[in-house]
């Protein structure tokens, strides 16, 4: 059973697609979702990125809250991996959801996350596709401490 999930959202499109999965997430008994985005100051266009992303994160949080799922948004500056590990640890996350890496640098960060994460990590290709198979509680294995 999933109680707390940490979702790393890299773009507004991913946040928008994730809304399609709200009924499935609620069906797992989910009680809390943290929507996370790492702000990379080394790239240009940070303000434009946040202007597009923030409304989608807010809509997603409201949609989750309307289904009795506590939701919050965590925007953090810097490398996503240490923040994901820290948030997952402090919030006792049952699962971390991230996008499948698009390049070698992102793949290395995913490997680092897999090594350091205090819970299972689910890598979704390009976020959550609208035609993805439905998530069922039996499909999510219980976390086995290392």
GULO-866234 format. One record per residue (C-alpha): x, y, z; residue in one letter; residue number from 1; chain. Coordinates in nm, 2 decimals. Example, Ala and Ser with C-alpha at 12.3 -4.5 7.8 and 13.67 -1.06 7.14 Angstrom:
<site xx="1.23" yy="-0.45" zz="0.78" code="A" pos="1" unit="A"/>
<site xx="1.37" yy="-0.11" zz="0.71" code="S" pos="2" unit="A"/>
// end
This chain:
<site xx="0.00" yy="0.00" zz="0.00" code="X" pos="1" unit="A"/>
<site xx="0.13" yy="0.34" zz="-0.09" code="X" pos="2" unit="A"/>
<site xx="0.09" yy="0.60" zz="0.18" code="X" pos="3" unit="A"/>
<site xx="0.34" yy="0.87" zz="0.08" code="X" pos="4" unit="A"/>
<site xx="0.48" yy="0.93" zz="-0.27" code="X" pos="5" unit="A"/>
<site xx="0.74" yy="1.18" zz="-0.39" code="X" pos="6" unit="A"/>
<site xx="0.70" yy="1.28" zz="-0.75" code="X" pos="7" unit="A"/>
<site xx="0.98" yy="1.46" zz="-0.94" code="X" pos="8" unit="A"/>
<site xx="0.82" yy="1.68" zz="-1.21" code="X" pos="9" unit="A"/>
<site xx="1.05" yy="1.82" zz="-1.47" code="X" pos="10" unit="A"/>
<site xx="0.80" yy="2.00" zz="-1.69" code="X" pos="11" unit="A"/>
<site xx="0.45" yy="2.13" zz="-1.71" code="X" pos="12" unit="A"/>
<site xx="0.36" yy="1.86" zz="-1.96" code="X" pos="13" unit="A"/>
<site xx="0.45" yy="1.59" zz="-1.70" code="X" pos="14" unit="A"/>
<site xx="0.24" yy="1.76" zz="-1.43" code="X" pos="15" unit="A"/>
<site xx="-0.05" yy="1.78" zz="-1.67" code="X" pos="16" unit="A"/>
<site xx="-0.02" yy="1.41" zz="-1.77" code="X" pos="17" unit="A"/>
<site xx="0.00" yy="1.31" zz="-1.40" code="X" pos="18" unit="A"/>
<site xx="-0.35" yy="1.45" zz="-1.34" code="X" pos="19" unit="A"/>
<site xx="-0.48" yy="1.15" zz="-1.54" code="X" pos="20" unit="A"/>
<site xx="-0.34" yy="0.91" zz="-1.28" code="X" pos="21" unit="A"/>
<site xx="-0.51" yy="1.08" zz="-0.98" code="X" pos="22" unit="A"/>
<site xx="-0.79" yy="0.82" zz="-0.96" code="X" pos="23" unit="A"/>
<site xx="-0.54" yy="0.54" zz="-0.97" code="X" pos="24" unit="A"/>
<site xx="-0.32" yy="0.70" zz="-0.70" code="X" pos="25" unit="A"/>
<site xx="-0.62" yy="0.76" zz="-0.48" code="X" pos="26" unit="A"/>
<site xx="-0.72" yy="0.39" zz="-0.53" code="X" pos="27" unit="A"/>
<site xx="-0.40" yy="0.27" zz="-0.38" code="X" pos="28" unit="A"/>
<site xx="-0.48" yy="0.43" zz="-0.04" code="X" pos="29" unit="A"/>
<site xx="-0.24" yy="0.71" zz="-0.10" code="X" pos="30" unit="A"/>
<site xx="-0.26" yy="0.98" zz="0.17" code="X" pos="31" unit="A"/>
<site xx="0.02" yy="1.22" zz="0.09" code="X" pos="32" unit="A"/>
<site xx="0.20" yy="1.34" zz="-0.23" code="X" pos="33" unit="A"/>
<site xx="0.49" yy="1.58" zz="-0.25" code="X" pos="34" unit="A"/>
<site xx="0.53" yy="1.73" zz="-0.60" code="X" pos="35" unit="A"/>
<site xx="0.90" yy="1.82" zz="-0.64" code="X" pos="36" unit="A"/>
<site xx="1.09" yy="2.03" zz="-0.89" code="X" pos="37" unit="A"/>
<site xx="1.46" yy="2.11" zz="-0.89" code="X" pos="38" unit="A"/>
<site xx="1.55" yy="2.45" zz="-1.02" code="X" pos="39" unit="A"/>
<site xx="1.87" yy="2.44" zz="-1.22" code="X" pos="40" unit="A"/>
<site xx="2.02" yy="2.79" zz="-1.21" code="X" pos="41" unit="A"/>
<site xx="2.29" yy="2.69" zz="-1.45" code="X" pos="42" unit="A"/>
<site xx="2.04" yy="2.68" zz="-1.74" code="X" pos="43" unit="A"/>
<site xx="1.88" yy="2.99" zz="-1.89" code="X" pos="44" unit="A"/>
<site xx="1.51" yy="3.05" zz="-1.88" code="X" pos="45" unit="A"/>
<site xx="1.45" yy="2.96" zz="-1.51" code="X" pos="46" unit="A"/>
<site xx="1.18" yy="3.22" zz="-1.47" code="X" pos="47" unit="A"/>
<site xx="1.00" yy="3.11" zz="-1.78" code="X" pos="48" unit="A"/>
<site xx="1.02" yy="2.75" zz="-1.68" code="X" pos="49" unit="A"/>
<site xx="0.87" yy="2.82" zz="-1.34" code="X" pos="50" unit="A"/>
<site xx="0.60" yy="3.04" zz="-1.49" code="X" pos="51" unit="A"/>
<site xx="0.48" yy="2.74" zz="-1.70" code="X" pos="52" unit="A"/>
<site xx="0.53" yy="2.48" zz="-1.43" code="X" pos="53" unit="A"/>
<site xx="0.39" yy="2.64" zz="-1.11" code="X" pos="54" unit="A"/>
<site xx="0.03" yy="2.67" zz="-1.23" code="X" pos="55" unit="A"/>
<site xx="0.03" yy="2.30" zz="-1.33" code="X" pos="56" unit="A"/>
<site xx="0.18" yy="2.20" zz="-1.00" code="X" pos="57" unit="A"/>
<site xx="-0.09" yy="2.40" zz="-0.82" code="X" pos="58" unit="A"/>
<site xx="-0.37" yy="2.25" zz="-1.03" code="X" pos="59" unit="A"/>
<site xx="-0.23" yy="1.90" zz="-0.96" code="X" pos="60" unit="A"/>
<site xx="-0.21" yy="1.97" zz="-0.58" code="X" pos="61" unit="A"/>
<site xx="-0.57" yy="2.10" zz="-0.58" code="X" pos="62" unit="A"/>
<site xx="-0.69" yy="1.80" zz="-0.78" code="X" pos="63" unit="A"/>
<site xx="-0.52" yy="1.56" zz="-0.53" code="X" pos="64" unit="A"/>
<site xx="-0.65" yy="1.76" zz="-0.23" code="X" pos="65" unit="A"/>
<site xx="-1.00" yy="1.73" zz="-0.37" code="X" pos="66" unit="A"/>
<site xx="-0.96" yy="1.36" zz="-0.35" code="X" pos="67" unit="A"/>
<site xx="-0.86" yy="1.37" zz="0.02" code="X" pos="68" unit="A"/>
<site xx="-0.49" yy="1.33" zz="-0.06" code="X" pos="69" unit="A"/>
<site xx="-0.27" yy="1.58" zz="0.12" code="X" pos="70" unit="A"/>
<site xx="-0.05" yy="1.74" zz="-0.14" code="X" pos="71" unit="A"/>
<site xx="0.24" yy="1.99" zz="-0.12" code="X" pos="72" unit="A"/>
<site xx="0.48" yy="2.14" zz="-0.37" code="X" pos="73" unit="A"/>
<site xx="0.86" yy="2.15" zz="-0.30" code="X" pos="74" unit="A"/>
<site xx="1.06" yy="2.38" zz="-0.53" code="X" pos="75" unit="A"/>
<site xx="1.43" yy="2.35" zz="-0.45" code="X" pos="76" unit="A"/>
<site xx="1.74" yy="2.50" zz="-0.60" code="X" pos="77" unit="A"/>
<site xx="2.03" yy="2.27" zz="-0.71" code="X" pos="78" unit="A"/>
<site xx="2.09" yy="1.91" zz="-0.79" code="X" pos="79" unit="A"/>
<site xx="1.77" yy="1.70" zz="-0.76" code="X" pos="80" unit="A"/>
<site xx="1.92" yy="1.38" zz="-0.62" code="X" pos="81" unit="A"/>
<site xx="2.03" yy="1.51" zz="-0.28" code="X" pos="82" unit="A"/>
<site xx="1.69" yy="1.69" zz="-0.24" code="X" pos="83" unit="A"/>
<site xx="1.49" yy="1.38" zz="-0.35" code="X" pos="84" unit="A"/>
<site xx="1.69" yy="1.16" zz="-0.10" code="X" pos="85" unit="A"/>
<site xx="1.64" yy="1.42" zz="0.18" code="X" pos="86" unit="A"/>
<site xx="1.27" yy="1.47" zz="0.11" code="X" pos="87" unit="A"/>
<site xx="1.20" yy="1.10" zz="0.08" code="X" pos="88" unit="A"/>
<site xx="1.38" yy="1.03" zz="0.41" code="X" pos="89" unit="A"/>
<site xx="1.21" yy="1.31" zz="0.60" code="X" pos="90" unit="A"/>
<site xx="0.87" yy="1.24" zz="0.47" code="X" pos="91" unit="A"/>
<site xx="0.90" yy="0.86" zz="0.50" code="X" pos="92" unit="A"/>
<site xx="0.81" yy="0.82" zz="0.13" code="X" pos="93" unit="A"/>
<site xx="0.70" yy="0.48" zz="0.01" code="X" pos="94" unit="A"/>
<site xx="0.80" yy="0.56" zz="-0.35" code="X" pos="95" unit="A"/>
<site xx="0.99" yy="0.81" zz="-0.56" code="X" pos="96" unit="A"/>
<site xx="0.86" yy="0.87" zz="-0.91" code="X" pos="97" unit="A"/>
<site xx="1.10" yy="1.03" zz="-1.17" code="X" pos="98" unit="A"/>
<site xx="1.11" yy="1.06" zz="-1.55" code="X" pos="99" unit="A"/>
<site xx="1.33" yy="0.82" zz="-1.74" code="X" pos="100" unit="A"/>
<site xx="1.66" yy="1.01" zz="-1.82" code="X" pos="101" unit="A"/>
<site xx="1.69" yy="1.17" zz="-2.16" code="X" pos="102" unit="A"/>
<site xx="2.07" yy="1.20" zz="-2.16" code="X" pos="103" unit="A"/>
<site xx="2.38" yy="1.04" zz="-2.01" code="X" pos="104" unit="A"/>
<site xx="2.41" yy="1.30" zz="-1.74" code="X" pos="105" unit="A"/>
<site xx="2.05" yy="1.24" zz="-1.63" code="X" pos="106" unit="A"/>
<site xx="2.11" yy="0.86" zz="-1.64" code="X" pos="107" unit="A"/>
<site xx="2.41" yy="0.90" zz="-1.41" code="X" pos="108" unit="A"/>
<site xx="2.19" yy="1.10" zz="-1.17" code="X" pos="109" unit="A"/>
<site xx="1.92" yy="0.83" zz="-1.18" code="X" pos="110" unit="A"/>
<site xx="2.19" yy="0.57" zz="-1.09" code="X" pos="111" unit="A"/>
<site xx="2.30" yy="0.79" zz="-0.80" code="X" pos="112" unit="A"/>
<site xx="1.94" yy="0.82" zz="-0.69" code="X" pos="113" unit="A"/>
<site xx="1.88" yy="0.44" zz="-0.71" code="X" pos="114" unit="A"/>
<site xx="2.19" yy="0.39" zz="-0.49" code="X" pos="115" unit="A"/>
<site xx="2.09" yy="0.65" zz="-0.22" code="X" pos="116" unit="A"/>
<site xx="1.71" yy="0.64" zz="-0.21" code="X" pos="117" unit="A"/>
<site xx="1.56" yy="0.52" zz="0.11" code="X" pos="118" unit="A"/>
<site xx="1.27" yy="0.37" zz="-0.08" code="X" pos="119" unit="A"/>
<site xx="1.19" yy="0.22" zz="-0.43" code="X" pos="120" unit="A"/>
<site xx="1.23" yy="0.45" zz="-0.73" code="X" pos="121" unit="A"/>
<site xx="0.99" yy="0.43" zz="-1.03" code="X" pos="122" unit="A"/>
<site xx="1.12" yy="0.57" zz="-1.36" code="X" pos="123" unit="A"/>
<site xx="0.84" yy="0.66" zz="-1.59" code="X" pos="124" unit="A"/>
<site xx="0.92" yy="0.72" zz="-1.96" code="X" pos="125" unit="A"/>
<site xx="0.86" yy="1.09" zz="-2.04" code="X" pos="126" unit="A"/>
<site xx="0.65" yy="1.12" zz="-1.73" code="X" pos="127" unit="A"/>
<site xx="0.31" yy="0.95" zz="-1.72" code="X" pos="128" unit="A"/>
<site xx="0.17" yy="0.88" zz="-2.06" code="X" pos="129" unit="A"/>
<site xx="-0.21" yy="0.93" zz="-2.10" code="X" pos="130" unit="A"/>
<site xx="-0.25" yy="0.58" zz="-2.24" code="X" pos="131" unit="A"/>
<site xx="-0.04" yy="0.41" zz="-1.97" code="X" pos="132" unit="A"/>
<site xx="-0.15" yy="0.09" zz="-1.80" code="X" pos="133" unit="A"/>
<site xx="-0.34" yy="0.16" zz="-1.48" code="X" pos="134" unit="A"/>
<site xx="-0.16" yy="0.14" zz="-1.15" code="X" pos="135" unit="A"/>
<site xx="-0.30" yy="-0.11" zz="-0.91" code="X" pos="136" unit="A"/>
<site xx="-0.20" yy="-0.16" zz="-0.54" code="X" pos="137" unit="A"/>
<site xx="-0.10" yy="-0.52" zz="-0.61" code="X" pos="138" unit="A"/>
<site xx="0.14" yy="-0.40" zz="-0.87" code="X" pos="139" unit="A"/>
<site xx="0.34" yy="-0.20" zz="-0.62" code="X" pos="140" unit="A"/>
<site xx="0.57" yy="-0.43" zz="-0.42" code="X" pos="141" unit="A"/>
<site xx="0.62" yy="-0.35" zz="-0.05" code="X" pos="142" unit="A"/>
<site xx="0.95" yy="-0.18" zz="0.04" code="X" pos="143" unit="A"/>
<site xx="1.21" yy="-0.41" zz="0.17" code="X" pos="144" unit="A"/>
<site xx="1.47" yy="-0.22" zz="0.39" code="X" pos="145" unit="A"/>
<site xx="1.83" yy="-0.27" zz="0.28" code="X" pos="146" unit="A"/>
// end
